[in-house]
Amino acid sequence: MEKAGPVLGGDTGLLQEEPPPRPTWTSKAQYILAQLGFSVGLGNIWRFPYLCHQNGGGAFLLLYLLLLFLLGIPLLFLELAAGQCLRQGSVGVWKSISPRLAGIGLASCLVCAFVALYYNVIIAWSLLYLTRSFQHPLPWQSCPSAGPNHTEPECALSSPTTYFWYRQTLDVTPEMGVGGGLQPALVGGLLGAWALVGASLLKGIKSSGKVLYVSTLFPYLVLLCLLVRGLLLEGALEGIRIMFTPKVSAWGTGQAWRQAATQVFFALGLGFGSVIAYASYGARRSNCHRDAVLVAGLNALTSLLATFVVFAVLGARATRRTRHCLRRNAELVSRALAAGGLPETARPPGNLTALPAPQYGAWLQGLPPALRDALGVTDCRLDEEMNKGVEGPGLAFIVFTETLTLLPVAPLWSSLFFLTLLGLGLSTMLGVIQAVLTPLLDAFPVLRRRRAPLTVLCCAGGFVLGLPFAQRSGSYLVAAFDDYVATLPLLAVAACEAVAVAWVYGAERFLAAVWEVTGHRPWRLYGPLWRFGSPGAMVALLGASLGQLALRPPTYQAWDRATATSWRRPYPPWALALTLGLMVVAVLPIPIVALWGVLGPPRGPPGPRGRGQQEEEEEEEEEEEEEESAADPAPPAAPPPPRTLPRGPDEREGAPLEDGEELGFPIGHAA
């Protein structure tokens, strides 16, 4: 394969310079689990099923798979290849292509910092529920008493699980503008969450890799157990049937396409820099294209598994609530009959609780509106009950907890479920923090020998800065960050990544370089997708999201104690200003660094690193490797048989490297 010259000029030999030594994952399985653990998060449990249900069921699933192939896998492969071949974090990768592009990596780091502040609060919620699960009966199984023979009115108007979530866990304020002070239990949970993250990352990938075996695999075991148990519940199959009934008309709406593309993007964790950071510790000859397809496929299967579990539980809950509604209506009608207040023509055609849904609906619709209001009967429809509480944290902390209380040995099931949430959240958090630490360690080699203090410092800073989310109004801030601050800037980052590879470096040149380094030829289809498809899709998504933000002012779900219901409130002006300000701050490094590269002082031509500096860095890397592997020494490898290295990429595909040999990646390390 003939190599093209440098994009921005410079020494071609320097552009082919081998990257410095770097710690690596102990096995390929550990690396795949790390990528899978980061991409599979809480959104697979409480976001994907909701979107699937609201946008055509099975039709949305087909649309999601189509966009996963056209949008998700190409961008995931791009990040995997860049990190694996250049063996640097997000800042170093884009700076290697051009110093003017280093702002892309800085923007990724800022977004990860914002995500870490609020995401660990969700882990804190899971920790609080987990610690309360070792009680019998569960504390959210019944309403608390407000005195002798009196139930707490707010709980009686809602439900035990709803009351426990809003009033005893969050002790939430009525609106975002009322801070309410710190919630001590949440502060303790947040401290415990950051302690878990810090302990898992204390020794870099050597320690986090071992944690990922448990935090990534354990949720699959519990989800399978919940699926089997959930299918045995009455109404579970009806819930799954409603879920997967395809509504092809959804394909004609722009909302379904926008939400499917958004879910593909965020489900794979694109733009965070975590994929690049993890890939930089992988084997350089690994088939990164196969890894991208594998991780994306497993992620989609996980979302599908979670959807089965969620709608089996929702179907059982909706069936139970529908029957309760019918029994209530039957009592109201019986009282009216006994009092003689029901005309003969309005009498039901039989026992209301035994009527099929179509027959009951026809009877209810036949009642005059005034009589219906006077009786107080409601339309008990299964599909309407399915729509209640199926999105966001409420799905996990209200709906699931309600169903788990009905199972035998409820504390055991509750403990397993919240351990699953803890594992999913921890795996994602490890990737988020690694995306911040890796560029720091790459930029300042002296920090590599002080990894543990740096990790502790980052976690301590995250705890302090995350305290506003542990206020009584903190859940409203979590929603604002999750919906806007941590999402929209990533679309701009991903679009810039595609432009950097396709238009600055050159898509075909990048594919050829990956082929030469890994020995595996990528699909040529990725070239036009990176040049036109990915940037266009990201810009369209960003424009649609900003347009929706401008046309429909954003709202958040607040809790009203008087009525014991949640309702949508508009964000106060200061919250909108804060949200928009942080979004702008997150993307500012991209234009600032680019403009500095154009308007700043001229830089001299890139030169080779000094031998002393290179030897010093290599010695530090070797000392670090020896310290990390001292407790687990690897057996000596047998010497490979002598062979001849293939010359061109056609001969080189699939050929193993000699010991100590690294193939050059034609992207420079020019400063």
PEKAFEN-V194751 format. One line per field, one symbol per residue. ss: DSSP state (H for helix, E for strand, L for the rest). psi: psi as a letter, one per 30 degrees, with the letter a starting at -180 (. if undefined). burial: + if it has 9 or more other C-alpha atoms within 8 Angstrom, else -. Layout:
ss: ???
psi: ???
burial: ???
This chain:
ss: LLLLLLLLLLLHHHHLLLLLLLLLLLLHHHHHHHHHHHHLLLHHHHLHHHHHHHLLLHHHHHHHHHHHHHHHHHHHHHHHHHHHHHLLLHHHHHHHHLHHHHHHHHHHHHHHHHHHHHHHHHHHHHHHHHHHLLLLLLLLLLLLEEELLEELHHHHHLLHHHHHHHHHHLLLLLLLLLLLLELHHHHHHHHHHHHHHHHHHLLLHHHHHHHHHHHHHHHHHHHHHHHHHHHLLLLHHHHHHHHHLLLHHHHHLHHHHHHHHHHHHHHLLLLLLHHHHHHLLLLLLLLHHHHHHHHHHHHHHHHHHHHHHHHHHHHHHHHHHHHHHHHHHHHHHHHHHHHLLLLHHHLLLLLHHHLLHHHHHHHHHHLLHHHHHHHLLLLLLHHHHHLLLLLLHHHHHHHHHHHHLLLLLHHHHHHHHHHHHHHHHHHHHHHHHHHHHHHHHHHLHHHHHHHHHHHHHHHHHHHHHLHHHHELLHHHHHHHHHHHHLLHHHHHHHHHHHHHHHHHHHHHHHHHHHHHHHLLLLLLHHHHHHHHHHHHHHHHHHHHHHHHHHHLLLEEEEEELLLLEEEEEELLHHHHHHHHHHHHHHHHHHHHHHHHHHHLLLLLLLLLLLHHHHHHHHHHHHHHHHHHHLLLLLLLLLLLLLLLLLLLHHHHLLLLLLLLLLLLLLLLLLL
psi: kkkllkegllkeeefgkklllkllkfleeeeeeeeeeeejafffegeeeeeeefhgcfeeeeeeeefeefeeeeeeeeeeeeeeefhlaeeeefeeekffgffeeeeeeeeeeeeeefefeeeeeeeeeefffhljlkfgflklkgakgkkjeeeefcleeeeeeeeeeehklflefjeflkjeeeeeeeeeeeeeeeefgegbfeeeeeefeefeeeeeeeeeeeeeeeffkkfeeeeeeeegjkifffffkfeeeeeeeeeeefefhkfffeeeeeffglkfgkifeeeeeeeeeeeeeeeeeeeeeefeeeeeeeeeeeeeeeeeeeeeeeeeeefggjlefgklgakeffkleeeeeeeeffkkeeeeeeeglljikefeeffkhgkafeeefeeeeeeffflkheeeeeeeefeeeeeeeeeeeeeeeefeeeeeeeeifffffheeeeeeeeeeeeeeffeffglfgefeeeeeeeeeegeefeeeeeeeeeeeeeeeejeeeeeeeeeeefgkklkfffdeeeeeeeeeeeeeeeeeeeeeeeejkklljlkjeefhlklkkkkleeeeeeeeeeeeeefefeeeeeeeeefakkklkklkkkeeeeeeeeeeeeeeeeefgefikkkkkkklkklkklelfeffkfklllkfkkkkkhklgk.
burial: -----+---+-+-++++-------+----++++++++++++++++++++++++-+++++++-+++-+++++++++++-++++++++++++++++++++++++++++++++++++++++++++++++++++-+++---++++-+-+-----++-+++-++++++++++-++++++-+--+--++--++-+++++++-++-++++-+++++++++++++++--+++-++--++-+-++++++-++++++--++----+++++++++++++++++++++++++++-++-+++-+++-++-+++-++-+++++++++++++++-+++-+++-++-++--++----+---+-----+--+----++-++--+----+--+------+--++---++--++++++++++++----+++++++++++++++++++++++++++++++++--+-++--+--+++--++-++--++-++++++++++++++-+++++++++++++++++++++++++++++++++++++++---++++++-+++++++-++-++--++---+--+++++---+------+----+--++-+++-++++++++++++----------------+--++-++--++--++-------------------+--++-----------++++++-
